[in-house]
Amino acid sequence: MRTAIYYSLMLLLGFAWYKFGQNLLRKGRWDENGERTEGLVGPVGLLVTTVLTCYFLFEFLRALVRGEVPCVGKACRMQVYTLAANAGDYWANMFFLAWMVLGLSYAVYVTLKIWFRT
């Protein structure tokens, strides 16, 4: 039951993140106060988000190739889940990594789309 709630909340969070980005993209170049519409992150935030996205993508691809993923979180530090021994925990961590890559990539996309509007 806890797993179903976890995945449902992650999907709900992803939908809310998508809708927020779409609302930003729908806004004009200038808002009603005459100020420029800003993206999700600023220049430094874009750099940090890009670095985190690349790191999570590297970890995701590495876990796919090796068949093992390090545990994500404080409670299980230094623990490695393998596909053969811990399939459920392996796929849960893979889902988290994929979700982070998609969410952060979408933030970078929305920000760059807003910055380079014509």
PADO-414395 format. One record per residue (C-alpha): residue number from 1; x, y, z; residue in one letter. Coordinates in pm, 1 decimal. Each point is the difference from the previous one (the first is absolute). Layout:
BEGIN
+-----+----------+----------+----------+------+
:  nr :       xx :       yy :       zz : rest :
+-----+----------+----------+----------+------+
: NUM :        X :        Y :        Z :    A :
...
+-----+----------+----------+----------+------+
//
This chain:
BEGIN
+-----+----------+----------+----------+------+
:  nr :       xx :       yy :       zz : rest :
+-----+----------+----------+----------+------+
:   1 :      0.0 :      0.0 :      0.0 :    M :
:   2 :    282.3 :    238.2 :     85.9 :    R :
:   3 :    161.0 :    -65.0 :   -337.6 :    T :
:   4 :   -321.9 :     82.2 :   -185.4 :    A :
:   5 :    -32.2 :    325.8 :    193.6 :    I :
:   6 :    364.6 :     83.9 :    -74.3 :    Y :
:   7 :    -38.5 :    -51.8 :   -375.4 :    Y :
:   8 :   -334.1 :    182.7 :     -7.5 :    S :
:   9 :    150.2 :    299.6 :    178.5 :    L :
:  10 :    298.7 :      1.6 :   -235.5 :    M :
:  11 :   -233.0 :     -0.5 :   -300.9 :    L :
:  12 :   -210.8 :    275.6 :    154.9 :    L :
:  13 :    312.4 :    206.0 :     67.6 :    L :
:  14 :    113.9 :    -51.3 :   -359.5 :    G :
:  15 :   -337.3 :    114.0 :   -132.1 :    F :
:  16 :      7.4 :    311.0 :    221.3 :    A :
:  17 :    358.1 :     75.9 :   -115.6 :    W :
:  18 :   -109.6 :    -36.0 :   -362.3 :    Y :
:  19 :   -301.8 :    227.6 :     46.7 :    K :
:  20 :    213.6 :    263.0 :    175.5 :    F :
:  21 :    246.7 :      0.0 :   -288.5 :    G :
:  22 :   -278.3 :     21.3 :   -256.1 :    Q :
:  23 :   -152.6 :    296.6 :    183.9 :    N :
:  24 :    336.1 :    177.7 :    -13.6 :    L :
:  25 :     33.4 :    -72.5 :   -370.4 :    L :
:  26 :   -353.1 :    129.2 :    -67.2 :    R :
:  27 :     77.8 :    336.7 :    155.9 :    K :
:  28 :    113.1 :    276.0 :   -226.6 :    G :
:  29 :    348.2 :    145.6 :    -12.6 :    R :
:  30 :   -110.0 :    270.1 :    244.5 :    W :
:  31 :   -247.0 :    -41.3 :    287.5 :    D :
:  32 :   -281.7 :    236.1 :    100.2 :    E :
:  33 :    236.4 :    217.7 :    209.2 :    N :
:  34 :    235.0 :     58.2 :   -290.7 :    G :
:  35 :    268.2 :   -230.3 :    139.3 :    E :
:  36 :    167.4 :   -270.6 :   -202.2 :    R :
:  37 :   -128.9 :   -354.4 :     51.5 :    T :
:  38 :    268.0 :   -204.1 :    175.9 :    E :
:  39 :     70.7 :   -369.0 :    -46.7 :    G :
:  40 :      5.6 :   -269.3 :    265.1 :    L :
:  41 :    363.1 :     62.9 :     91.0 :    V :
:  42 :    249.6 :    280.5 :    -45.1 :    G :
:  43 :    344.3 :    -25.0 :   -162.2 :    P :
:  44 :    172.8 :   -159.1 :    300.9 :    V :
:  45 :   -300.8 :   -223.1 :     62.5 :    G :
:  46 :     10.5 :   -108.7 :   -362.4 :    L :
:  47 :    363.0 :   -100.3 :     36.5 :    L :
:  48 :    -66.9 :   -191.9 :    322.1 :    V :
:  49 :   -309.7 :   -165.0 :   -146.3 :    T :
:  50 :    190.7 :   -103.2 :   -311.5 :    T :
:  51 :    282.8 :   -150.5 :    204.9 :    V :
:  52 :   -246.4 :   -191.1 :    220.4 :    L :
:  53 :   -188.6 :   -124.0 :   -305.0 :    T :
:  54 :    320.5 :   -125.9 :   -160.5 :    C :
:  55 :    102.9 :   -172.9 :    323.8 :    Y :
:  56 :   -338.8 :   -171.1 :     41.6 :    F :
:  57 :      3.5 :   -103.0 :   -367.8 :    L :
:  58 :    349.1 :   -145.7 :     41.9 :    F :
:  59 :   -109.4 :   -192.2 :    311.1 :    E :
:  60 :   -311.6 :   -124.9 :   -179.4 :    F :
:  61 :    189.7 :   -123.4 :   -305.8 :    L :
:  62 :    272.4 :   -151.0 :    217.2 :    R :
:  63 :   -261.2 :   -185.5 :    205.5 :    A :
:  64 :   -161.1 :   -134.6 :   -317.7 :    L :
:  65 :    330.3 :   -130.5 :   -132.0 :    V :
:  66 :    131.7 :   -143.0 :    328.1 :    R :
:  67 :   -330.6 :   -129.1 :    135.5 :    G :
:  68 :     54.6 :    163.5 :    337.9 :    E :
:  69 :    -99.5 :    334.7 :    142.7 :    V :
:  70 :    118.4 :    168.8 :    319.6 :    P :
:  71 :   -276.3 :     74.2 :    247.9 :    C :
:  72 :   -142.8 :    350.0 :    -15.0 :    V :
:  73 :    -51.3 :    152.4 :    344.8 :    G :
:  74 :    152.5 :     35.5 :    344.1 :    K :
:  75 :   -145.6 :   -311.4 :    162.0 :    A :
:  76 :    176.9 :   -247.5 :   -227.3 :    C :
:  77 :    329.6 :    172.6 :    -67.5 :    R :
:  78 :    272.1 :   -211.8 :   -163.1 :    M :
:  79 :   -248.1 :   -273.4 :    -98.0 :    Q :
:  80 :    -14.6 :   -130.4 :   -355.2 :    V :
:  81 :   -309.8 :   -161.4 :   -147.2 :    Y :
:  82 :     57.5 :   -253.6 :   -275.0 :    T :
:  83 :   -254.0 :   -103.6 :   -256.3 :    L :
:  84 :     44.4 :   -368.3 :     81.6 :    A :
:  85 :    -30.3 :     20.5 :    380.3 :    A :
:  86 :   -217.3 :    309.2 :     63.4 :    N :
:  87 :   -212.4 :     51.2 :   -309.4 :    A :
:  88 :   -269.9 :    210.3 :    170.3 :    G :
:  89 :    243.2 :    239.2 :    167.2 :    D :
:  90 :    209.7 :     13.8 :   -317.0 :    Y :
:  91 :   -294.9 :    110.0 :   -214.3 :    W :
:  92 :   -123.7 :    243.6 :    265.6 :    A :
:  93 :    336.8 :    178.0 :     -2.6 :    N :
:  94 :     14.5 :    -14.9 :   -379.1 :    M :
:  95 :   -345.5 :    157.9 :    -15.6 :    F :
:  96 :    116.7 :    277.3 :    231.8 :    F :
:  97 :    310.5 :     66.8 :   -211.1 :    L :
:  98 :   -201.8 :      2.9 :   -323.1 :    A :
:  99 :   -258.2 :    230.5 :    157.4 :    W :
: 100 :    270.5 :    242.5 :    114.5 :    M :
: 101 :    158.6 :      2.8 :   -346.3 :    V :
: 102 :   -334.9 :     70.6 :   -165.5 :    L :
: 103 :   -105.0 :    266.3 :    250.0 :    G :
: 104 :    328.2 :    187.7 :     -1.1 :    L :
: 105 :     28.7 :    -25.4 :   -379.4 :    S :
: 106 :   -345.7 :    151.2 :    -29.3 :    Y :
: 107 :    104.9 :    287.9 :    228.3 :    A :
: 108 :    302.6 :     66.9 :   -222.1 :    V :
: 109 :   -217.5 :    -22.1 :   -312.9 :    Y :
: 110 :   -260.2 :    245.3 :    131.5 :    V :
: 111 :    265.1 :    244.1 :    116.9 :    T :
: 112 :    187.0 :     -4.1 :   -331.5 :    L :
: 113 :   -325.0 :     25.9 :   -194.7 :    K :
: 114 :    -97.4 :    311.2 :    198.4 :    I :
: 115 :    344.9 :    156.2 :    -32.3 :    W :
: 116 :     19.3 :    -42.6 :   -377.8 :    F :
: 117 :   -351.1 :    106.5 :    -93.4 :    R :
: 118 :    -40.3 :    206.8 :   -312.3 :    T :
+-----+----------+----------+----------+------+
//
